[in-house]
Amino acid sequence: MAGQSTYVPGTALTRWLDQRLPILRLVNDTVTTYPTPRNLNFWYVFGAILAFMLGVQIVTGIVLAMHYVPNADLAFGSVEGRIMREVNYGWLIRYTHANGASMFFLAVYIHMFRGLYYGSYKAPREVLWILGVFIYLLMMATAFFGYVLPWGQMSFWGATVITSLFSALDQIIPHLGSAITTWLWGDFAVGDATLNRFFSLHYLLPFAIAGVVMLHIWALHVPGNNNPLGIDPKGPQDMVPFHPYYTMKDAFYLALFVLFFAFFVFYAPNFFGNPDNYTQANPLVTPPDIVPEWYLLPYYAMLRSVPQKLLGVLVLLGAILTLLFIPWLDRSKTRSCRFRPVMKKLFWIFAVDCVLLGYAGAQSADAAWHLGGMDLPLVWLARLGTAYYFAFFWVLMPLVGKLERPKPVPESIAQSVLGKAGESK
Amino acid sequence: MTAAAKPEPTRRDFLYIATGAAATAGAVFAAWPFIDQMNPSSAVLAMASIEADLSAIQPGQQVIFKWRGHPLFVRRRTPKEIAEARAVQVSDLPDPLARNANLSDSAPATDAGRTIKPEWLVLVGVCTHLGCTPTVSTPGSPQGSFGGWLCHCHGSEYDTAGRIRKGPAPQNLAVPPYAFTGPTKIKVG
């Protein structure tokens, strides 16, 4: 809640500073005394984890850039030779950065699904949600550029496939798409010029993310946190100060998350990677199966499920842009799925749907399930999954919001948490 | 000072609009170098053509050269492959255009429209879907059901004239600008 500031400078120096640049007041009001609903559960810790992961990626990334060479002939060697074998602790920093990207996306997906489940995108938090979608888009772009930098086979062909998405514009205006891809590449194919500009952008975008994260936090602190009950706090009895309650809770789960992260860095550093990326980029040989990183697989499955190029690209784009419209697609007055019996079921089907799409996206283009004597091509699973993805947002969400009869929501957060004791306060 | 109170545009209004227009035009001009620097540089453009010697290529064999950073397929077709390509009606093709840089844009995708000499099929080895390199089909290792190429990325199938027959690719494999400089020598680009 953007209430009155409660900051009182304790010393003459801080009083002096407060009258000139009230930065300590800002920190105090946003981190220390910021009133937070007392019932936030485990699923609310991922915001802090994401802030931490952005820091990890920026710090490890700056160090890696000190040793990396953005040149088509030297890039692969500078990563696999210099950084992995010669630079002191280079292997650690590189594996932390590479696995850090996966951890970042894991956390952001949990964060997004949490927002979806508890209706955190609804009024008055629409702008907060939309800024989150912008961060997610910037993350995808950054991850894509970063994946190209080691200049392995998967880097090269991933870059080729993704930039070629723009060539679909040829089907609207002849030669426009090809002109755009040539412009993006700086060449007639992905090459040295492409690698250099991707490196430049990969270094830039994380700072753009940091900027939007600040807006995201600002937009959070104006209406305040949503909570698992999805009801507005009624007064101080529903709140606790952010510090020490949530700083401690976030720190505890952050420590567990770092343990999980460290397991991959130290014991399975290539778990999320693709062995083909240990082969240097070769513009004349496409690997048998091109697969993006796991966090983009559902979209990849959607792209492949459409047998027409332009349409496939539009479906891919539409799936991502749909997220921007969620605040207005959901017509229900009840925020939290805890009190929405129908939406809750549809939500979980949607979650499973995303996993199935990811699975389909990871298989080769002509893969099939063998059931008895029948071959069930996975492309049909992807088509079904894509249909549900769009139906969930554009059909079910508005309809269910109108037709569903939600369960009664509690009087207040305090009452729900403390029972009768909360009422008497 | 409302518009109703003062309907006549003033000298100041004019100056505002003129300044704004000049600044906008200036911004557009200033932006162009930053946009155009992304396009291929003169060094890249200078490397845009190659010469290839085809004399060692056997019938039924495909050799891959590198042209403008892309694979360039040169396939010496067998009489059977040529006959298969000629047996197809253009009206049955998903993409009826030749996509041959040596012919006009509206040339039909007949087998003759895809080659200069029927024996030699010269193609840019870039799938017209999303840019992967298709795998060549040989009698020993058939790829797809049309005898030409199969793109493993998203399952597009091409025939023995490099024309798209099945899958998400919208166009036939491109025929680059090339000319024979000798009986078995070509210059591409």
Chai-1 contact restraints between the chains, C-beta under 6 A:
chainA,res_idxA,chainB,res_idxB,connection_type,confidence,min_distance_angstrom,max_distance_angstrom,comment,restraint_id
A,T160,B,G131,contact,1.0,0.0,6.0,A-B,restraint_1
A,V161,B,L130,contact,1.0,0.0,6.0,A-B,restraint_2
A,S164,B,L130,contact,1.0,0.0,6.0,A-B,restraint_3
A,S164,B,G131,contact,1.0,0.0,6.0,A-B,restraint_4
A,W183,B,M38,contact,1.0,0.0,6.0,A-B,restraint_5
A,W183,B,N39,contact,1.0,0.0,6.0,A-B,restraint_6
A,G186,B,M38,contact,1.0,0.0,6.0,A-B,restraint_7
A,G186,B,P40,contact,1.0,0.0,6.0,A-B,restraint_8
A,D187,B,P40,contact,1.0,0.0,6.0,A-B,restraint_9
A,D187,B,V44,contact,1.0,0.0,6.0,A-B,restraint_10
A,D187,B,G69,contact,1.0,0.0,6.0,A-B,restraint_11
A,F188,B,R68,contact,1.0,0.0,6.0,A-B,restraint_12
A,F188,B,G69,contact,1.0,0.0,6.0,A-B,restraint_13
A,A189,B,G69,contact,1.0,0.0,6.0,A-B,restraint_14
A,A189,B,H70,contact,1.0,0.0,6.0,A-B,restraint_15
A,G191,B,G69,contact,1.0,0.0,6.0,A-B,restraint_16
A,P283,B,G69,contact,1.0,0.0,6.0,A-B,restraint_17
A,L284,B,I64,contact,1.0,0.0,6.0,A-B,restraint_18
A,L284,B,P71,contact,1.0,0.0,6.0,A-B,restraint_19
A,T286,B,C132,contact,1.0,0.0,6.0,A-B,restraint_20
A,T286,B,T133,contact,1.0,0.0,6.0,A-B,restraint_21
A,P288,B,H152,contact,1.0,0.0,6.0,A-B,restraint_22
A,I290,B,C153,contact,1.0,0.0,6.0,A-B,restraint_23
A,R304,B,H154,contact,1.0,0.0,6.0,A-B,restraint_24
A,P307,B,P168,contact,1.0,0.0,6.0,A-B,restraint_25
A,K309,B,H129,contact,1.0,0.0,6.0,A-B,restraint_26
A,K309,B,P168,contact,1.0,0.0,6.0,A-B,restraint_27
A,K309,B,P170,contact,1.0,0.0,6.0,A-B,restraint_28
A,A365,B,H154,contact,1.0,0.0,6.0,A-B,restraint_29
A,A365,B,G155,contact,1.0,0.0,6.0,A-B,restraint_30
A,D366,B,G155,contact,1.0,0.0,6.0,A-B,restraint_31
